[in-house]
Amino acid sequence: MCGIIGCVGRGDETLDTLVHGLSKLEYRGYDSAGVAMSGDRLSLCKKSGKIDDLREALSKTSLSGSVGIGHTRWSTHGPPTDANSHPHQDCKGDVAVVHNGIIENYQSLRDELVAAGHTFTSDTDTEVVPHLIEDALADGADPEAAVRRAIAQLEGSYAIAAVVAGTDAIFAARHDSPLVLGLDGGATYLASDVPAFRDFTDKVVYLSDGEFARLDASGWEVTDSDGVRVEKDVDTVEWDPEETGKSGYDHFMLKEIHEQPRALRQCLRERVDEMAGAVDLDDLGDLSPTGVQFVACGTSYHAALYGAQLFREAGIPAQAFLASEYATSVPPIGDALVVGVTQSGETADTLSALRAAQKRGARTLVVTNVVGSTAARECDHAFYIRAGPEIGVAASKTFSSQLAALNLLTLGMTNSDDAREVINGLRELPGDLQRVLDESRAEEVAEMYTDAGAYFFIGRGLQFPVALEGALKMKEITYKHAEGFAAGELKHGPLALVTSETPVFAVVIGDDEKARKTVGNVKEVEARDAPVVAITDGQTDVHRYADHVLEVPETHERAAAVLANAHLQLLSYYTAAKLGRNIDKPRNLAKSVTVE
Ligand code: AGP
């Protein structure tokens, strides 16, 4: 996944605006970056590495102009070298293009272009685009027509922005990859995501698949693929620019972990009627599903596993699928509701799964954080988790808000016997979570096990997805081996891995049969000399077998899952910090993965 920025109308500040936008988009990809400014001739600077490397390279050049595009890259075709960085150009240097996505027919286009005499300088799929534009210009097309002609030849997913020498305009198009315009009176912006220009404006226009945009000094226009003008709604984003800064925290991830109480309040606001013991699901209407199939990836898949349990507890057959597996072998859907869980709303695997379900006539709903995202626009219904922007690549506050939102969905769509108890747990959750964050001893525990050979996480029922999530977070930001297991599965194989070098983190909530069985599993690992850290509300005697206890207040087990997870987030965070990892931008990862 990559990040695109474009800007027209900020005069001498254009270059600074582009670089600022790229720094805000670095979470989308961070192995190289570049900018191109349009004037009589194009000037361009690009560099492998981080935005700071680009800044340094720019300080040795004299790029200027009032129209420009920029890009931060996460490699899909070709290694992260200067040559493979965007923008890419045609043979003459009159066209510059930035691209997010994958052009599936690039090899055949490249072969044809090479046969026609074009010279390529990179390994990327993107480079075919400026050469196609060059061909169209050579045939006499005007710049806009030339870009349109090039776009019409592409197959695959793309968000593309192009500038042409001698034309004070940016041309852009999207298919299966996000693009949004920002409107600021005199200036117009174009980006993969709103944070890129949120410091300048809160007025946005989301482009849809197949649409084409032209930005120039006179403003902006969106047309369809035939050139017919499309009337677009101008939306106002509701979050503040400060929400995308670090506010004094060392990392976005730590800031976002600490933002969770507020994010949860936002998620629950005006949706819960405590007096009536009921929830109001915005304008979703009466969906009354007879079955639910969840599709999701990574952390969102763990939230989906939790959501499926909630529906099953309410008597509705429900299952969670890894989105990347769902589309390859779509299960019988019947009249089940297919629910995508995706914080970004842009994850290619999840979009494919939702589309596969739609093709079979299924009703779809997405639980997402991003208004105007592709999933939000393509699904029949969208339910927003309202967590605010999340910049750290490792999902933290969006996971908690997904769990809260999935509770609301279940309560709103089913008849749960214990609706009042759940609502009470949710009402208390922001305050309980604040206490957990304030008092957590996770940092001390992290310090003791920084050198561990591997980390294991166990839990049962609703605490099983928490164990999986604890392990994913640990892997993602510490680069160390970590696995999450259903507590009962340990003895079916993984127990062979357990030694005195492998701390086991056990989530034990309540004192029901599930909790007591998990305590039994804790005894099994304790007997193998493994250090044990219990994350518990203290209702069982698990503390007797644990080396350390991370406490959560007694509450509904659904809410306790969010509280237990907060300790595990902090544990991973502090382990990664002690190891000196790049916490907000772990190696090889991107915030949202728009390729399959
Ligand atoms: C979470 O920490 C990961 N970065 C990753 O697993 C993520 O949850 C997954 O890629 C799904 O993203 P989405 O929620 O935007 O669809």
Boltz pocket constraint, residues with backbone or C-beta under 6 A from the ligand:
constraints:
  - pocket:
      binder: B
      contacts: [[A, 297], [A, 298], [A, 299], [A, 300], [A, 341], [A, 342], [A, 343], [A, 344], [A, 345], [A, 346], [A, 347], [A, 350], [A, 393], [A, 394], [A, 395], [A, 396], [A, 476], [A, 590], [A, 591], [A, 592], [A, 593]]
      max_distance: 6.0
